[in-house]
């Protein structure tokens, strides 16, 4: 009986590992974008900036702040989506170090 429960736990751990791998691959393919003051930033699910578009109408004195704000908004979208997908995959169980 003890071995049966252990076997079930091992099976669940393998399924979780497989699900987490799928989520990671899905997130790496995902794109998240945000706009702020005429600047659009696109980031990947692996938290890398893949594109920045700046409108010609952007106030150049504020461009650093605007780009930072748009990048942070896009990264937050990516993190929130990753967090939600991991929460679903783990049944709400906290796994430190994953996010």
Kinemage of the C-alpha trace (Angstrom):
@kinemage 1
@onewidth
@group {chain A} dominant
@subgroup {mainchain}
@vectorlist {calphas} color= white
{ca unk a 1} P 0.000 0.000 0.000
{ca unk a 2} L 2.822 2.414 0.832
{ca unk a 3} L 4.529 1.591 -2.453
{ca unk a 4} L 1.296 2.232 -4.337
{ca unk a 5} L 1.055 5.740 -2.917
{ca unk a 6} L 4.727 6.344 -3.685
{ca unk a 7} L 4.177 5.148 -7.244
{ca unk a 8} L 1.240 7.532 -7.582
{ca unk a 9} L 3.376 10.398 -6.292
{ca unk a 10} L 6.131 9.594 -8.786
{ca unk a 11} L 3.568 9.459 -11.584
{ca unk a 12} L 2.123 12.824 -10.527
{ca unk a 13} L 5.613 14.342 -10.350
{ca unk a 14} L 6.369 13.137 -13.887
{ca unk a 15} L 3.068 14.518 -15.172
{ca unk a 16} L 3.771 17.850 -13.481
{ca unk a 17} L 7.266 17.934 -14.979
{ca unk a 18} L 5.817 17.250 -18.430
{ca unk a 19} L 3.152 19.933 -17.975
{ca unk a 20} L 5.723 22.476 -16.807
{ca unk a 21} L 7.880 21.760 -19.855
{ca unk a 22} L 4.880 22.336 -22.134
{ca unk a 23} L 4.036 25.584 -20.335
{ca unk a 24} L 7.623 26.797 -20.644
{ca unk a 25} L 7.616 26.081 -24.391
{ca unk a 26} L 4.243 27.812 -24.800
{ca unk a 27} L 5.415 30.856 -22.866
{ca unk a 28} L 8.597 31.106 -24.947
{ca unk a 29} L 6.421 31.353 -28.075
{ca unk a 30} L 4.061 33.905 -26.506
{ca unk a 31} L 4.323 37.637 -27.125
{ca unk a 32} L 3.057 40.390 -24.833
{ca unk a 33} L 2.785 44.036 -25.763
{ca unk a 34} L 2.062 47.282 -24.002
{ca unk a 35} L 1.920 50.918 -25.048
{ca unk a 36} L 2.736 54.050 -23.126
{ca unk a 37} L 2.827 57.564 -24.513
{ca unk a 38} L 3.416 56.557 -28.128
{ca unk a 39} L 5.905 53.769 -27.375
{ca unk a 40} L 4.986 50.134 -27.963
{ca unk a 41} L 7.105 47.364 -26.427
{ca unk a 42} L 6.782 43.661 -27.236
{ca unk a 43} L 8.292 41.036 -24.928
{ca unk a 44} L 8.459 37.262 -25.088
{ca unk a 45} L 7.286 34.867 -22.415
{ca unk a 46} L 10.953 34.324 -21.595
{ca unk a 47} L 11.023 37.986 -20.514
{ca unk a 48} L 13.085 39.314 -23.421
{ca unk a 49} L 12.237 42.483 -25.309
{ca unk a 50} L 11.642 41.522 -28.935
{ca unk a 51} L 10.506 44.860 -30.374
{ca unk a 52} L 10.230 48.538 -29.512
{ca unk a 53} L 8.297 50.954 -31.726
{ca unk a 54} L 8.480 54.683 -31.043
{ca unk a 55} L 5.983 57.058 -32.618
{ca unk a 56} L 7.540 60.090 -34.309
{ca unk a 57} L 5.289 62.238 -32.095
{ca unk a 58} L 6.938 61.105 -28.837
{ca unk a 59} L 8.371 63.863 -26.671
{ca unk a 60} L 12.109 63.103 -26.796
{ca unk a 61} L 12.643 64.585 -23.335
{ca unk a 62} L 10.402 61.875 -21.882
{ca unk a 63} L 11.354 58.930 -24.118
{ca unk a 64} L 13.443 57.095 -21.477
{ca unk a 65} L 10.614 57.147 -18.967
{ca unk a 66} L 7.998 56.212 -21.553
{ca unk a 67} L 10.037 53.252 -22.884
{ca unk a 68} L 10.673 52.025 -19.341
{ca unk a 69} L 6.966 52.244 -18.481
{ca unk a 70} L 5.891 50.384 -21.628
{ca unk a 71} L 8.558 47.696 -21.106
{ca unk a 72} L 7.527 47.186 -17.485
{ca unk a 73} L 3.853 46.896 -18.475
{ca unk a 74} L 4.649 44.280 -21.142
{ca unk a 75} L 6.889 42.317 -18.756
{ca unk a 76} L 4.145 42.372 -16.113
{ca unk a 77} L 1.704 40.892 -18.643
{ca unk a 78} L 4.199 38.123 -19.431
{ca unk a 79} L 4.841 37.379 -15.744
{ca unk a 80} L 1.133 37.399 -14.887
{ca unk a 81} L 0.371 34.985 -17.735
{ca unk a 82} L 3.226 32.678 -16.716
{ca unk a 83} L 2.068 32.771 -13.109
{ca unk a 84} L -1.515 31.938 -14.075
{ca unk a 85} L -0.449 29.025 -16.296
{ca unk a 86} L 1.813 27.602 -13.585
{ca unk a 87} L -0.950 27.991 -11.010
{ca unk a 88} L -3.307 25.975 -13.224
{ca unk a 89} L -0.667 23.301 -13.892
{ca unk a 90} L 0.183 22.859 -10.216
{ca unk a 91} L -3.346 23.117 -8.875
{ca unk a 92} L -2.372 26.269 -7.008
{ca unk a 93} L 0.610 24.622 -5.308
{ca unk a 94} L 3.518 26.994 -4.745
{ca unk a 95} L 6.790 25.900 -6.334
{ca unk a 96} L 9.515 28.313 -5.222
{ca unk a 97} L 11.990 29.279 -7.901
{ca unk a 98} L 9.660 28.796 -10.862
{ca unk a 99} L 8.390 32.397 -10.943
